Amino acid sequence: MPKDQHIKQLADAGGVQHADDEYWYRPLVAGENLFTYVAHVLPGGYMAPDAEEAEMFELSLYMLEGALLIYYGDEEFTLEPHTALFIPRGVPLGVRNETGSVATFVLTFTPPPKIESMEAWLARVPEHKRKSAGEIRAMIGKDQDVYT
């Protein structure tokens, strides 16, 4: 398969709302053994820890921008930019943005959720829970996708 079929620019990635919360994620890579997305958690956004889901995946989280309160099993701590966190299978992960700024991070799952193709998966997401790349940038207050 040509490399161009494996390259995706964040600037082209639309977003999906996690639940009825202020947590949006932008799928980038879906493979046989991993799934990676960039997440944006708006001020006040919260994703509750899920013990059942924790048994399914091993995760890697890398903070790009902002700060998040992390719920890591029975622990709570703040994660700031340029910090990585390994979440072993069985440790429930939750996040809360208690700041006035958007928090952005990269999350990788292994094994990946069952996704036959990115297009088929996105087609199953209700329209009101999807945003284009431009709509996501406007929502998070960015003209472009640059994280330093």
VMD Tcl script that draws the C-alpha trace (Angstrom):
set ca {
  {0.00 0.00 0.00}
  {1.43 3.43 -0.90}
  {2.58 5.54 2.04}
  {0.11 8.32 1.10}
  {-2.73 6.01 2.16}
  {-1.20 5.86 5.65}
  {-0.61 9.59 6.16}
  {-3.25 11.82 7.73}
  {-2.77 15.48 8.59}
  {-4.39 16.72 11.79}
  {-5.47 19.78 9.80}
  {-7.74 17.46 7.78}
  {-9.14 15.50 10.73}
  {-12.70 16.18 11.78}
  {-13.87 15.48 15.30}
  {-16.35 13.37 17.22}
  {-17.92 14.15 20.57}
  {-17.16 11.42 23.11}
  {-20.54 11.55 24.87}
  {-22.75 14.46 25.95}
  {-19.70 16.24 27.30}
  {-17.07 18.74 26.20}
  {-14.59 16.03 25.13}
  {-13.96 15.91 21.37}
  {-11.54 13.61 19.60}
  {-10.07 13.54 16.12}
  {-9.20 10.03 14.86}
  {-5.86 9.89 13.06}
  {-4.68 6.29 12.87}
  {-6.60 3.02 12.97}
  {-4.59 -0.14 12.46}
  {-4.73 -3.78 13.33}
  {-2.87 -3.23 16.60}
  {-3.44 0.41 17.57}
  {-5.76 3.40 17.36}
  {-4.61 7.01 17.85}
  {-6.52 10.23 18.17}
  {-6.00 13.84 19.25}
  {-8.46 14.91 21.95}
  {-9.61 18.41 22.89}
  {-11.28 18.86 26.26}
  {-12.99 22.22 26.57}
  {-13.16 24.07 29.90}
  {-15.48 22.12 32.19}
  {-15.18 19.00 30.03}
  {-15.19 15.63 31.73}
  {-14.74 12.01 30.68}
  {-15.54 9.63 33.52}
  {-13.29 6.65 34.26}
  {-14.72 3.41 32.88}
  {-13.60 0.23 34.66}
  {-15.09 -2.05 32.00}
  {-13.33 -0.22 29.15}
  {-10.07 -0.22 31.16}
  {-9.97 -4.02 30.93}
  {-10.01 -3.81 27.12}
  {-7.09 -1.47 26.36}
  {-3.57 -0.41 27.19}
  {-3.20 3.35 26.60}
  {-0.56 5.98 26.01}
  {-1.44 9.64 26.65}
  {0.76 12.58 25.68}
  {-0.30 16.12 26.73}
  {0.18 18.76 24.06}
  {-1.49 21.82 25.52}
  {-3.38 22.92 28.63}
  {-3.75 20.95 31.83}
  {-6.07 18.16 32.93}
  {-7.04 16.61 36.20}
  {-6.38 12.92 35.60}
  {-8.31 10.14 37.31}
  {-5.93 7.16 37.21}
  {-7.40 4.20 39.05}
  {-7.74 5.49 42.64}
  {-5.31 8.39 42.11}
  {-5.89 11.99 40.99}
  {-3.20 14.32 39.65}
  {-2.69 17.09 37.11}
  {-1.00 16.44 33.79}
  {0.59 19.37 31.96}
  {2.09 19.79 28.45}
  {5.00 17.70 27.25}
  {4.22 14.93 29.72}
  {3.47 11.32 28.81}
  {1.42 8.85 30.81}
  {1.21 5.07 30.40}
  {-2.13 3.55 31.40}
  {-1.90 -0.23 31.76}
  {-4.83 -2.48 31.02}
  {-7.14 -2.58 34.04}
  {-6.49 1.00 35.24}
  {-9.56 3.19 34.64}
  {-8.72 6.59 33.13}
  {-10.82 9.72 33.38}
  {-10.10 13.39 32.67}
  {-11.55 16.73 33.79}
  {-10.61 20.18 32.53}
  {-10.88 22.53 35.49}
  {-9.09 25.40 33.72}
  {-10.33 28.18 31.47}
  {-8.34 26.88 28.46}
  {-8.75 23.96 26.08}
  {-6.61 20.93 26.94}
  {-5.24 18.88 24.03}
  {-3.57 15.47 24.09}
  {-2.76 12.44 21.95}
  {-4.22 9.10 23.04}
  {-3.23 5.70 21.63}
  {-5.07 2.45 22.30}
  {-3.82 -1.08 21.91}
  {-5.53 -3.23 20.88}
  {-7.71 -0.84 18.93}
  {-11.48 -0.74 19.16}
  {-13.08 -2.79 16.39}
  {-13.03 -0.39 13.44}
  {-13.49 -1.87 9.97}
  {-12.52 1.45 8.37}
  {-12.35 5.04 9.56}
  {-15.01 6.06 7.03}
  {-17.46 3.31 8.06}
  {-16.92 4.07 11.74}
  {-17.49 7.83 11.31}
  {-20.64 7.15 9.27}
  {-22.16 5.46 12.36}
  {-21.62 8.56 14.52}
  {-24.73 10.79 14.71}
  {-24.41 14.03 12.75}
  {-24.84 16.23 15.86}
  {-21.76 14.57 17.42}
  {-19.48 15.31 14.42}
  {-17.58 18.44 13.42}
  {-15.35 19.17 10.45}
  {-11.68 20.03 10.99}
  {-12.51 23.71 10.51}
  {-15.40 23.55 13.00}
  {-13.11 21.90 15.56}
  {-10.45 24.60 15.10}
  {-13.10 27.31 15.54}
  {-14.47 25.58 18.65}
  {-11.04 25.33 20.28}
  {-10.00 28.82 19.17}
  {-7.18 27.83 16.82}
  {-6.53 29.10 13.31}
  {-4.30 26.11 12.69}
  {-3.30 22.87 14.38}
  {0.04 23.78 15.94}
  {1.02 22.55 19.39}
  {4.30 23.57 20.98}
}
mol new
graphics top color blue
foreach p $ca { graphics top sphere $p radius 0.5 }
foreach p [lrange $ca 0 end-1] q [lrange $ca 1 end] { graphics top cylinder $p $q radius 0.2 }
display resetview
